Amino acid sequence: MEYIAVLAPSVVVGLIFWFAMKSIFNADKSERQAEARAQAEADSRNSKMAGGDTPAK
């Protein structure tokens, strides 16, 4: 029983660390997806304003 008392704090800290890292990575993933959507919208708007085609050289 003393093994559980010795290992429990490390397990709890490990779980807290895991949840914190998981939430950080999920937030980063969501931010990158939102940035990609915003960039795609901006590119779409810019191509419509420019006539849709790039000028030939």
N, C-alpha and C positions, 0 to 999 in steps of 0.2 A: 504494500500500500504506500510505502514511503517513496517508491519510484514514481508513482503518479504525482505526488506532491512536489517532487523534484522536477519532473518534466512538464507539468502543467503550465508554469509561467512561460517557458520557451515556446510551447505549442500555441498559447494564446497570443503571444507577441508575433509569432510567425503568421498566424491567421489574420491578425490586424494588418500586418505588413502586406500580406497577399491581397486583402480587400482594398487597401489603399492603392496599391500598384494597379490592380484591376480597374479601379475607378479612374485613375489617371490615364491609363491606356485607352479606356473607352471614351473619355472626354477628348483625348487627342484624336482618336479616330473620327469622332463626330465633328470635331473642328475641321479636320482635313476634308471631310466630305462636304461640309458647308462651304468651305473655301473653294473647292472644285466646282460646286454648283454655281457659286457667285461668279467665278471666273468664266464658266461656260456661258452664263447669261450675258456677261459683259462682252465676251467674244461674239456672241450672237447679235447683240445690239450694234457692235462696231461693224460687223460685216454687213448688216442691213443698211447702216448709214453710209457705208462706202460703196454701195451698189451691189454688194454680193460677190463681186469678182475682184481679183487683184489685177492691176493693169499689166498687160503683156509688155515685155521689153523688146 
